[in-house]
Structure formats: structure tokens, C-alpha cells
Amino acid sequence: SRGQRMLLEALALDVGGVVSADRLLELIWPDDRPENPSAALQNHVSRLRRILPEGCSIVADGDGYRLEAAEGSLDVAAHDAHFDAACSSPVEHRLDAIGMALDLWRGAPFRELDDDRATAERARLVERHLALSEMLAEALAATGRTREAIADLEALRREHPLRERTVEVMMTAYVDVEDKSSALRVYRQLRDAMVEELGLDPSPALRELERAIITEERTAEPSRRPIRHVGPKVESPVPRAGSIPAPASSFVGRRDVLDRLANLLAATRVVTVAGPGGVGKTRLSIQAAQENAPGFPGVSMIDLSRVLDPTQVDDVVASQMGLQARSEVSHLVRIVD
């Protein structure tokens, strides 16, 4: 029943933690509670206990209940483990982990709950699922199955036409099979759709990739492309030691915010620009960097949004700074120096 699904989702969302009976009653019967709410809740718990898989149990604890689950018995935990394994593997060796994660997908989870926490967790898992689909395409391309990767990406793009990451991987895949016109076609279709539906241009990274394809470069910046592992190093072209992307349009307004950023940059070592997606944080930051660059030598923009493996962050930063690898000195030490 829907009540049992809501009960299970609420407990699974906080596995190992106690969810109060009042909270469960509010979720299952928000408006019209049964005559005996405690008995009705106990009935749901009893029915749910009968169908739980091995390794999972619902335990009464104080004024509520908690879900106990053995390691690996919950699909969410297993999905996250496979995702992490895929991210930490060389791109050409990710297929097994990606396949196991995708096999666990049954659609967006926690669909019966509409509170903020469930919404955030659902969004996190959906985003990971989409990232896995894109990682699968990259892995297929890395193992010589680029046409198969393109077919999967075309299907993903039809379902999520405004997703920039999908288009980025597609553009790279099309270039790999020497189909430059298709790479530019999917970019322009995305650009037109974004302008029409959102009033926004594609990201600077994607615009740079389009420019690089037009000029027959693979990509202009190492941090503008998905990181691919080749042995212990990161495959990348020769970087520039200092760079800020050239904006595609003039910057209008938000003078007060730019002045505040200038004052903060002069007074503190770390400044973070925060806000919801799509409000223009990247464009604002680029403008602030351009205006304040004369006061700082060698200003660069380093895009880490495409780095899935945390161990590769040092490599990407060092590459963008123009540091050459030295076997006796780690990248981190040279960056700090």
C-alpha cells in the first residue's frame, strides 16, 4: 500500500536512525488520521516486516522506529558504492562498476515523500544516475565503442534536452569519430533551446569546446574536458599558466556585488560566491576576476566541475598552472610552493 511505501521510504531515508511515530503518522495520514493512529501505524509496520529482504529489519525504539540494514542490503548504499568505485577507476576500466550501479536503478527514489530532505536526496541520486549514464558513454568511447556511446547519448539528450554535460560528452564523441558537423549541430541545438526556454547561453566551458572544434583543436583547456586516466597521469594538452575565459557578451549590472567582491578579494584569501543554479555565479566570478586581475599575478580559472575522481584535483590544478611533473616532488607540494 501507499502507506507502507511511505513508511519504508521515511525509515530508509534515515537508515539506522529513529523516526518518531508522530513524524510517521504525519507523513502517512497528513489530513485524515484513522480512529486509532498508533494501532494503524503498528499494523503498517507489521505488514512491512513480513516483506523486508534478508538483512533488513524494523526495530521499535523509544517513541519511534528505525530501519536496521546490513551492509550492502540497501540498493541506495550499493548504488553509491558502485558510483564511487567507477569514479576512482581509470575511464577504460569503469564499465563493470557503472553497469552494476545502473542495474540497481528503478526510477527516481523516495517518490512518496515530498519533504525537503527527501527531495534533496532524490535529486542527488537522479543526478548521480545521469552522471553514470554519461560516464558509461565515456567508458564505451574509451574502449573503442564510440558509435554505441553516441547512440546512448542521443537517447539521453532526448530525455534531458537542456543537460550541458550530456552535450559535452556527445561533442567529444562525435569529434572522436571525425564527425565535426554533428558535434557542432548538437551544441547549436542546445544553445537555441537554452536561449528560448531559459534565456541563458551555454556555459563558458561548452562555448570554449565549440570554439576548439571549429578551429580544429580538440579542446583549448585541460580542465574543459572530462578527465581521462592514462596510466598514472592525466591526458591533457599543454596548459597556459594564467588564463581567464573571454566572455561572449558584455556584463551589465550588479556593480554593487562586483565592488563587494573586490573588497573581499583584497582582504581575505578565500572568497566563495554562492547561489542557486542559473543565476550567473560563473559569469559574475569571471567578471570579478578580470577586473581584479592586475592586483594578482597569474590569475587562472580552473574548472573542477568535470573532475569525478578527487585524487585528480592536484593534477588538474598543477596542469593549469603550467607545472611540469617531477617524480621526486608531488604536485601538491609544487602547487603550495
Solvent accessible surface area in square Angstrom, and as a share of the most:
residue,aa,sasa,rsa
1,S,81,0.52
2,R,132,0.48
3,G,11,0.10
4,Q,26,0.12
5,R,120,0.44
6,M,11,0.05
7,L,0,0.00
8,L,60,0.30
9,E,28,0.13
10,A,8,0.06
11,L,0,0.00
12,A,25,0.20
13,L,27,0.14
14,D,43,0.22
15,V,68,0.39
16,G,45,0.43
17,G,20,0.19
18,V,68,0.39
19,V,15,0.09
20,S,38,0.25
21,A,27,0.21
22,D,103,0.54
23,R,80,0.29
24,L,0,0.00
25,L,11,0.06
26,E,90,0.40
27,L,20,0.10
28,I,15,0.08
29,W,45,0.16
30,P,93,0.58
31,D,135,0.70
32,D,121,0.63
33,R,110,0.40
34,P,41,0.26
35,E,182,0.81
36,N,89,0.46
37,P,39,0.24
38,S,66,0.42
39,A,46,0.35
40,A,22,0.17
41,L,3,0.02
42,Q,105,0.47
43,N,72,0.37
44,H,25,0.11
45,V,2,0.01
46,S,41,0.27
47,R,114,0.42
48,L,4,0.02
49,R,107,0.39
50,R,179,0.65
51,I,122,0.62
52,L,29,0.15
53,P,80,0.50
54,E,172,0.77
55,G,36,0.35
56,C,16,0.10
57,S,51,0.33
58,I,7,0.04
59,V,49,0.28
60,A,67,0.52
61,D,50,0.26
62,G,84,0.81
63,D,112,0.58
64,G,3,0.03
65,Y,24,0.09
66,R,57,0.21
67,L,1,0.00
68,E,64,0.28
69,A,34,0.26
70,A,57,0.44
71,E,183,0.82
72,G,52,0.50
73,S,35,0.23
74,L,37,0.19
75,D,75,0.39
76,V,48,0.27
77,A,51,0.40
78,A,20,0.16
79,H,6,0.03
80,D,29,0.15
81,A,59,0.46
82,H,43,0.19
83,F,17,0.07
84,D,75,0.39
85,A,45,0.35
86,A,0,0.00
87,C,9,0.05
88,S,76,0.49
89,S,25,0.16
90,P,49,0.31
91,V,4,0.02
92,E,56,0.25
93,H,127,0.57
94,R,6,0.02
95,L,46,0.23
96,D,114,0.59
97,A,12,0.10
98,I,0,0.00
99,G,27,0.26
100,M,95,0.43
101,A,0,0.00
102,L,39,0.19
103,D,104,0.54
104,L,43,0.21
105,W,59,0.21
106,R,171,0.62
107,G,26,0.25
108,A,31,0.24
109,P,31,0.19
110,F,17,0.07
111,R,163,0.59
112,E,34,0.15
113,L,4,0.02
114,D,125,0.65
115,D,37,0.19
116,D,129,0.67
117,R,132,0.48
118,A,0,0.00
119,T,63,0.36
120,A,65,0.50
121,E,35,0.16
122,R,48,0.17
123,A,59,0.46
124,R,86,0.31
125,L,3,0.02
126,V,45,0.26
127,E,83,0.37
128,R,56,0.20
129,H,36,0.16
130,L,16,0.08
131,A,15,0.11
132,L,0,0.00
133,S,24,0.15
134,E,3,0.01
135,M,2,0.01
136,L,41,0.20
137,A,1,0.01
138,E,4,0.02
139,A,0,0.00
140,L,4,0.02
141,A,15,0.11
142,A,38,0.30
143,T,59,0.34
144,G,67,0.64
145,R,107,0.39
146,T,16,0.09
147,R,150,0.55
148,E,75,0.34
149,A,0,0.00
150,I,12,0.06
151,A,63,0.48
152,D,61,0.32
153,L,1,0.01
154,E,31,0.14
155,A,47,0.37
156,L,20,0.10
157,R,37,0.13
158,R,174,0.63
159,E,125,0.56
160,H,55,0.24
161,P,71,0.45
162,L,51,0.25
163,R,42,0.15
164,E,42,0.19
165,R,33,0.12
166,T,0,0.00
167,V,0,0.00
168,E,2,0.01
169,V,5,0.03
170,M,0,0.00
171,M,0,0.00
172,T,13,0.07
173,A,3,0.02
174,Y,14,0.05
175,V,35,0.20
176,D,53,0.28
177,V,37,0.21
178,E,161,0.72
179,D,36,0.19
180,K,74,0.31
181,S,82,0.53
182,S,16,0.10
183,A,0,0.00
184,L,15,0.08
185,R,93,0.34
186,V,0,0.00
187,Y,4,0.02
188,R,95,0.35
189,Q,82,0.36
190,L,3,0.01
191,R,84,0.31
192,D,80,0.42
193,A,25,0.19
194,M,10,0.04
195,V,79,0.45
196,E,148,0.67
197,E,113,0.51
198,L,95,0.47
199,G,59,0.57
200,L,71,0.35
201,D,75,0.39
202,P,2,0.01
203,S,30,0.19
204,P,23,0.15
205,A,8,0.06
206,L,1,0.01
207,R,50,0.18
208,E,42,0.19
209,L,6,0.03
210,E,26,0.12
211,R,95,0.35
212,A,0,0.00
213,I,5,0.03
214,I,80,0.41
215,T,69,0.40
216,E,145,0.65
217,E,77,0.34
218,R,90,0.33
219,T,9,0.05
220,A,28,0.22
221,E,7,0.03
222,P,4,0.03
223,S,1,0.01
224,R,9,0.03
225,R,25,0.09
226,P,7,0.04
227,I,16,0.08
228,R,37,0.14
229,H,15,0.07
230,V,89,0.51
231,G,61,0.59
232,P,126,0.79
233,K,134,0.57
234,V,28,0.16
235,E,77,0.35
236,S,44,0.28
237,P,49,0.31
238,V,135,0.77
239,P,25,0.16
240,R,137,0.50
241,A,68,0.53
242,G,37,0.35
243,S,10,0.07
244,I,41,0.21
245,P,24,0.15
246,A,93,0.72
247,P,45,0.28
248,A,73,0.56
249,S,68,0.44
250,S,95,0.61
251,F,40,0.17
252,V,130,0.74
253,G,47,0.45
254,R,93,0.34
255,R,125,0.46
256,D,96,0.50
257,V,44,0.25
258,L,4,0.02
259,D,67,0.35
260,R,159,0.58
261,L,13,0.07
262,A,35,0.27
263,N,106,0.54
264,L,81,0.40
265,L,55,0.27
266,A,89,0.69
267,A,89,0.69
268,T,60,0.35
269,R,240,0.88
270,V,120,0.69
271,V,43,0.25
272,T,111,0.64
273,V,47,0.27
274,A,90,0.70
275,G,37,0.35
276,P,99,0.62
277,G,74,0.71
278,G,51,0.49
279,V,79,0.45
280,G,25,0.24
281,K,60,0.25
282,T,62,0.36
283,R,45,0.16
284,L,10,0.05
285,S,43,0.27
286,I,7,0.04
287,Q,32,0.14
288,A,5,0.04
289,A,28,0.22
290,Q,64,0.29
291,E,70,0.32
292,N,29,0.15
293,A,27,0.21
294,P,123,0.77
295,G,62,0.60
296,F,91,0.38
297,P,133,0.83
298,G,59,0.57
299,V,40,0.23
300,S,34,0.22
301,M,48,0.21
302,I,51,0.26
303,D,20,0.10
304,L,74,0.37
305,S,76,0.49
306,R,37,0.13
307,V,21,0.12
308,L,53,0.27
309,D,9,0.05
310,P,105,0.66
311,T,103,0.60
312,Q,19,0.08
313,V,48,0.28
314,D,51,0.26
315,D,28,0.15
316,V,3,0.02
317,V,27,0.15
318,A,0,0.00
319,S,21,0.13
320,Q,1,0.00
321,M,72,0.32
322,G,29,0.28
323,L,41,0.20
324,Q,120,0.53
325,A,64,0.50
326,R,132,0.48
327,S,125,0.81
328,E,133,0.60
329,V,45,0.26
330,S,63,0.40
331,H,43,0.19
332,L,97,0.48
333,V,76,0.44
334,R,41,0.15
335,I,41,0.21
336,V,116,0.67
337,D,142,0.74
